[in-house]
Amino acid sequence: MKVLLAGGGTAGHINPALAIAGYIRKKQPDAEILFIGNKTGMEQRLVKNAGYDIESITISGFQRSLSPKSMVANAKTVRRTFTSSAEAKKIIKKFAPDICIGTGGYVSGPVVRTAAKLGVPCIIHEQNAYPGVTNKMLSKRVKKVMVAVEAAKKYFDKADVVITGNPVRGEILATDKAESRKKLGLDQRPLILSFGGSLGARRVNEAAAELIARSAKDGRYLHIHAYGAKNDWFLETLKEKGVELSDCPNLDIRPYIDNMNECMAAADLVICRAGAITLSEIQAMGKPAILIPSPNVAENHQYHNAMALVNKGAAELIEESDLSGDSLIEKVDSMLSDPEKLGKIGENCKKMAITDANERIYSVVKKVLNLV
């Protein structure tokens, strides 16, 4: 089997593609797998680090601003729409894939579109509750549209849609709460886990600082917080609020969380953005969460992701426009002071989890290729 994968721009598009590739390789060790990515995208590093071959095209997205700089950038994007298709065509003809799988992002557009024109069976995977523009356009050209959540189906009304969920890392599914708390050296106090993504999120950090400062004084909660890259100002902010981390064993403040599976398993409450893969991991573990969707993403898709949980009683929401230290503290206290309600939110969250997404996606691949 020769498999071509296209997806990039953000880890939310790249990691599902890597998970799909890994599962196909597990099931068929002799499968030939090739990625196509943007020449300057982070997929170049992530795909190579995962041990897969990657070819490159040059593509960019349209900017909504009407500034002169944006207009110049959009003119380049128009040109790249044509040149990237030509680049993709050359790669596809040389590789001659049996199937092409797109996972979203600008790069998947010309690749999947060109592959379909060349007669290659194509499928796409949409991670978010509100689909991206690229996948909505491609849905008319592919054999199957795979979606992570039920809420996304209505946006693909003329396509053959299958609910597969988002691929979730194996360690997320296998990590035990009690063992993780013991390994992390935690006592019986409630543990809050908060983060704003690998780069951090200023508004989340600012609100979390107020909560952390109070916990430094009263020791009510254990708290692990990741403030992200290039956010060393956060540590200075805590000092200004009178927090001496060396005197607060209940606080674990760091730039990154490398052992996310253990930290999330141990947590009683998670505070985070509403990226699709993060939410899938929260669902897999059945974790009560306060979701703070980023408003700075395409089509405001994080809000739609969050509401897919909120509408099922599976999470609580604070919109960034309403976020402050006081509003976050009030929400945290309300949830952690009501164990029965907290447990119900966790149960509802767990019910939404799809833990066999990799197998579902692999089944779609086999069906499209008439291997079942």
N, C-alpha and C positions, 0 to 999 in steps of 0.2 A: 504494500500500500504506500502510495506517495501522497503526502499531505502537505498542503500549503496553508499557512496561517498568516493572517494580517490583522494587526491591531496595535495601537500605540498612542503616544502622547502623554498618557498618565498610567500609573500602576494599575488603576482600576480597569483598564483595557488590556494591559500587558499580562498581568498575573493570571487572569482567566485563560488566556491563550496558552500560557506556560503550563497551567494545570491540565488543560485538555491534551496538550502535547505529551505531557508526562504520563497520563493515563493511557493514551494510545500506545506509547512506547512500552508501557507495562504489559498491555494486552497483546501487542504485536512487536516484539523486540526487533524484528527486521524492518519495521516501517521506516521509510525515508521521510524526514520532516524538514521543511524549510520555512523560515519566517521571512516576510517582507516588512521592512520598517522604514520610517522616515530617517533620512540620512543624519539628522541632528537630534533625533528623539532618544529618550532614556531607554527605549527598547533595545538600542544597540548594546548597552552595557548589560541589561538584565538578561537578554536572550543569550548573549555570549557566555555570561557567567553560569547560565543554566546548561551550557554545553550543546546548544543548537546552532546550526548555520543560519545566517541571516543575510539577505540581499537588501539593497537600499534604493529608495526612490526619493525624490524631493517634492514635498507637498506641504501646504499650510492651510490654515482656516481663514475665513472671512472675519474681519473686525467690524464691530457695530458702530464704532465712532465715525464721525464725519470729518475728523481732523485731517489736515493735509498728509500727515504721517500715515494715518490709517488708510487713506485713499491710495497712497503709493503701495502700501502693503497689500491691499486688496487687488490692485492691478497685477501684482506679482502672483497672487493666488490664482487669478483667472488664467494667466499663462501656464502656471504649474498644473492646472487641471488637465491641460492637453499634454504637456510634456511628461507628467507623471504616468498617464495612461500608456504612453509609448514606452516608457521605461518598464512599467509593469508587464506589458505585452511581451517584451523581449525576455524577461525573466521567466514568465509563465511558459512560454514556448520552449525554452531551454529545459526547464525542470519537468514539464509535462505531468502535472499533478493528476491524481485520480479524483481528488476533492479539494475544495478551497473553503476555509472556515474564516469568517471575519468576526472580530470581537469588538468592533467599534473604534472610534477615533478617525481623524481625517485620512490616515493612511489606508484604512480598509476600503474607503470609497472607490478609488481608481483600481485597486487590486481586485476586489470582488466583482465590480462592474466589468472589468476587462476579462476576467476569467469566465464569467457567464457568457459574454459575447463569443468567446473561443470554444464554448460548448462544455466547459468544465462544470460539473455539478457543484453548486455552492450552497452553503448554509451560513447563517449569522447567529450570534449570541448577543442578547441585550441584557446588561447587568442591572439597569435601573428601572424604577417603576414608571418613569416618564422617559421614553426612548429618545436617543440623540437623533439629530437631523440625518446623519449619515445612514444609520440603520433604517430609519423610516423610508428613505429613498431607495435603499437596496432591497427592501422587503418585497418589492414587485418583481425582482429579478432572480430570487433564490428559491431553492426547493423547499426549505424549511426555515422558519424563524423560531429560535429558542429563546425563551424569556425566563427571567429569574423569579418573577412574581406575577400573580394573577392580574394585578392592576394594570400591567403593561399590555395585556392581550387586546384591549379595546382600540389601541392605536395601530394595530396591524389587522384591521378587519377584512382585508382582501388577501391575506396571506395564510399559509398553512402553519399555524402556531402550535408549539409544544412547550409546556411548562417544565423546565429542567432544574431551575434553581441556579445559584452561583456555585462554582467549584469552591469547596472549603478544604483548607489544608488538613491533612490527616492528624497532625498533632493537636489541632483544635478539638477534634472529635474525641481524642483519646486521653486528654488530660483531666485528672481528678481534682475536685475542689479541696478535699481534706488533705490530700498529699501535697498539693501546691501550697496551701497555707502553712503546712509544717515545714516545707522546704524553704519558704520565704521567711520563716521565723515569726509568724504572726500570732497574736493572742486572739481573744474572742471578740474584740470590738469590731463593729462593722467596717469593712474595707471599701473605700471609694477608689475607683480607677478612673482617671481622667486624662484625656489627650486630645490634640487637635490635628493629628496627622504628623507625618515625618518632618515637615517644615514648621509645624506649630501653627497656631491661630491666635492672633493678638487678642481678639475679643474674648475668646475662651480662656486664654491665659489671664487676662485682667480680672475676669469674674472668679476664676479658680483661685487667684491670689487672695481674695477676700475670705473665701472658705478655708483655705490653708492657714491663713493668719489666725482665724478663730480656733481652728483645731490645734494650732500651736499653743494657744492659751488654755483651752479647756480639755484637750486630749480626748474629746468625745469620739472621734473617728480615727481610724488608720487611713492613710491616704497615699496612693502612688500617683504621681503626676509627671507626665512628659511634656516639657515645654517646647521642644523642637529645636531644629538647627538655627543658628544665628539669632537666638533669643536670650542671650546671657543677661539682658536687661531684667529678665524675670527674677533672677536671683537677687539683683540689687533692689528690686521692688519689694521682695519679701523682707530684706534687711531693713528697708525703710519702714516697714510695718511692724518691726520689732521681732521678726522671726530669726532665731539662730538655729539653723538646721541641726547643728551638732548637739543641741540641747533637746531635740525633739525626735525621739526614737519612733514615734508614730507616723513620721513623715518620711517619704521616700521620693525625693524630687530629682529628676534626671532629664537630660536632653532627649534621650531615646529609650524605648522599651524593646530590648532585644528578645526577652522571654515573654512575649505577649500571651502565649498560650497559658503559661503559669499564672501571670498576673490577672488575666481575664477569668480564668477558672476560679481563682481565689476570691475575686471581687463579689461584694454584695450589691453594688450599684456602679454602673458605668456612666460616665459623662463624656460625650464625644460628638463629632460631626455625624453626618448621615450618608457617608459614602457607601455604595452598594456592597462592597466586599466586607467592610466592617460590620454592616448590619447582618449580613449572612452569618458571620462568625458569632455575633451576639445571639442570633436566633439558634444557632447550632448548640450553644451553651445554655440557652434559656436564661439570659441575663437581663434583669430589669435595667432600664437605661433612661437617662435624660438626654434627648437628642437636640442638638443645636445646629440645624442645617446651615451650611455656608450659602449666603446669598450671591456669592461671586462665582457661580458655576453656570454652564450652559443650560438654558431652559429651566433654571431654578430646580434642577432634577433632584437635589438633595432634599428639598422640602417635600416633593412627591414621594421619595423613598421613605422619609420619616412618617408621613401621613399614612402610608400603607400599614405601618405598625400601630400608629396611634388609633386608627379607626378600628383596629381589632383589640384594643385594650392591651397592647403588647409593649407600649413605651409611653413616656411622657415627653412633651415638647416644650422647648422655649425658643421662640424665634429670636434671631440675633437683635432685632430692633427692640425687643423686650428684655434683653439680657443685661444683668448687672450683678454685682456681688450679692446684693440683697435678694434679688429674685432667685438666684441660684441657691443661696443658703436656705431660703424658704422652701423651695422645691425639694431639696435634699432632706431637710428635717421632716417634711411632710411624709416623704416616702419611707425613710428609714424608721420613723416612729410608728409605722403601721405595718408590722410584719405580715399580716394577713393579706393586705392589699399588695404589698411588695411581692409576695409569693404568687399571687394571682397574675400579676403582670409578667412575672417570669414564666409561669405556666403557659400563658397566652403566646408569649414570645417563642417558646419552645415548640408549640403547636404549628407555628408558621415555618419552622425549619425544614429545609430539604437537604438531607445529609447524603443522599446518593446522586448528587448532581453529575459527578464524573461519569457514572455508569449510564445515567439517562442520556447524556450528551453522546457517549460512545454508541449507545443504541441507535440514536438518530443517524450518526455517521454510517453505521452498518446498514440501516434501512435505506438510506439514500443510495448507497452503493450496491444494494440488493445482495447483501451478505447474510441476510437472515431468512 
